[in-house]
Amino acid sequence: MSNPTQGRTIGLAFFASGVVLGFIHSQLPPELSQNWILDVVLIFYWPNAILFGGGHALFAHLKVRTQKALARGDDGIARWHIDSATWRAFIAHNAVLNQESGALVNELPVPKDVPDDGVEIVVGKNAVDIGGSVHMLPRRGTPEITHAELNTSRVRPSFVELHLYYPTDQATASMQTALRFPVPWHAHRDAKRVVAHYRGDLPGKPDFFHGTGDGTTPEDLSTCYKCGYVTHKFVSHCPECGASMQSKRWSRRYGWMLFACGLFITCVIGTVIFYTLPLLLRPGNSINGTRFAGSTAQAIFVLCIFGMVLAFGVTTMLYGLYQVKTGFRNKRIIYAIIGLAGILLFIGLIFAIVG
């Protein structure tokens, strides 16, 4: 299984090699610095070693800290031991599940060699350590847990299955995987508690953007703007139609952020318009020693651009206040902002072409 301590060491080694080679590259004598093959190799290697090696070491270090916290019992939910025979049976069944049509592939790296003393599984509120393979599972964040269940049977080992959702940009299909790990028969009660936690049945710890998520406050309510699906649990996208979702609490906080951005844009462009408007209204005339040297059509084009930015800032500010007050999004207002900006830009281009 993956070893976060070993991964951190490897990442740090690449990071250090990138720093050393970067320094050596900057100190090369002229006869070597003119060797383009060596130059290309060094330029390709050391920045990537610093970037990816350092990033890998950082994430591995976070896993090491999480692993140690789980071992201490910090925020722990359950802990059980899987003997080697049960682990082998689980590996065989897991291979069958991965081959089924439409099944999500288990992201747990399954080793070829099974430890003689079995595997220790420790489940916390935000991570799972499966025989040294640490999987970060934040209650609110990435990956998002869209499904959790305890699968039991008399003929093969029981197991917990979590469906993990990794959202990406609009151009790329979002990735979904599963995390399966076995459960001994005597730990079914603990496993049910694990499933209840990751399914969102138990109250979570509130923060700035989210509440407890157990239905005790209406601010946790999320409504899908497409199909009307409603839930108090934290979900980033609708399980019915896939549209993005926001709770009332999140929408209000995000509304304040939109208001602040809109206010900043409005103040900046308003100041620019205040000082440039006299020059643009009388192109070619000197005002306080300054004049706009362009034509009337060009002045109108610039005014349209300024008006577009001002309208965008004011509309964003007002839309932010709307979200703060109602706790809901309104796609029509967003489309109106885009349409208004497009109209002003089109008018400015027409005047610029005609002029």
Secondary structure, 3 states (H helix, E strand, C coil): CCCHHHHHHHHHHHHHHHHHHHHHHHCCCHHHHCCHHHHHHHHHHHHHHHHHHHHHHHHHHHHHHHHHHHHHCCCEEEEEEECHHHHHHHHHHHHHHHHCCCCCCECCCCCCCCCCCCEEEEEECCEEEECCEEEECCCCCCCEEEEEEEECCCCCCEEEEEEEEECCCCCCCCEEEEEEEEECHHHHHHHHHHHHHHHCCCCCCCCCCCCCCCCCCHHHCEECCCCCCEECCCCCECCCCCCECCEHHHHHHHHHHHHHHHHHHHHHHHHHHHHHHHHHHCCCCCECCECCCCCHHHHHHHHHHHHHHHHHHHHHHHHHHHHHHHCCCCHHHHHHHHHHHHHHHHHHHHHHHHC
